[in-house]
Amino acid sequence: MIGSLRLMRQRWLNLAVLVANSSLGFAFGTVVALELYNLGLVAAGVLYDRGPRWYPDRVEFTASGQEIAWFGGILLVLVLGWALASIYRGGTRYDGTRMAVLWVMLHCFRQGLMPLARLPFDANSDPSRALTAIDMPESLTWVVGVLGVAGLLGLGLFAAPALLRFAPEDPSTKQGRIAFIGLVGIAAWLVGAFLALPLLLPGGVSSALELLPWSGVFLVFTLVASPEPRVIYAVRESAQLSWGTLVFLGVFIAAVRVFLADGLAISL
């Protein structure tokens, strides 16, 4: 009886640590992907002589020029997302660091795909500004939007087995898989988005703050896909709180707030 209670206690403790690590990883992935996106805009702005000014939540171009520069952020995060996916597949450990890398990869893809999905509905989005340079027909904007939504759907489907691998025991039942994704996915979305707020507040005036609650929308697809009949080999490792992710998250947000608070003008 005592042994069973200890085992149950250990299972719940492992699950709580996994949820905490996932929440920290979600927040870390959110802020890193946003700044990588901004870095792509800065690089394109410098390349096209747009006079980029880098703020914590956005990049502003202070000089007129080629509107195609607004595609720089999308291009960079999607390329880095593919690079991280290749690195992630080669790993073997399933700890807090690996979970943080997974969330950074997922958010890189999400940061690049969401503007494309919103293209038909937001005339002020970065891809909408970029496409004014080529005078794209309205029908093609809907094609791009559909491709963006399809990309988010694929991202959610990919995330399901990736997150289930962290389960402390084999998630063999549909109910067990849904419950696990609900905790390390949906709950982490809610907590992680809150943890990312210090990067955007106070003073956030871009769409990044407005879209923060939607930063985990692809996880709805993950939740739906989790019961699919596929073989998932859980790692069965004892979870440990990822203090490193917590420290890196705090240091990263503080550094961005300090160095970019008033806007950093970058030029060659």
Secondary structure as UniProt FT lines:
FT   HELIX           2..47
FT   TURN            48..49
FT   STRAND          52..54
FT   STRAND          59..61
FT   HELIX           67..71
FT   HELIX           72..89
FT   HELIX           96..117
FT   TURN            118..121
FT   TURN            123..124
FT   HELIX           126..131
FT   TURN            132..135
FT   HELIX           138..164
FT   TURN            165..166
FT   HELIX           174..181
FT   HELIX           182..187
FT   HELIX           188..195
FT   HELIX           197..200
FT   TURN            201..203
FT   HELIX           207..211
FT   HELIX           212..214
FT   TURN            215..217
FT   HELIX           218..225
FT   TURN            226..227
FT   HELIX           243..260
FT   TURN            261..262
FT   STRAND          264..265
//
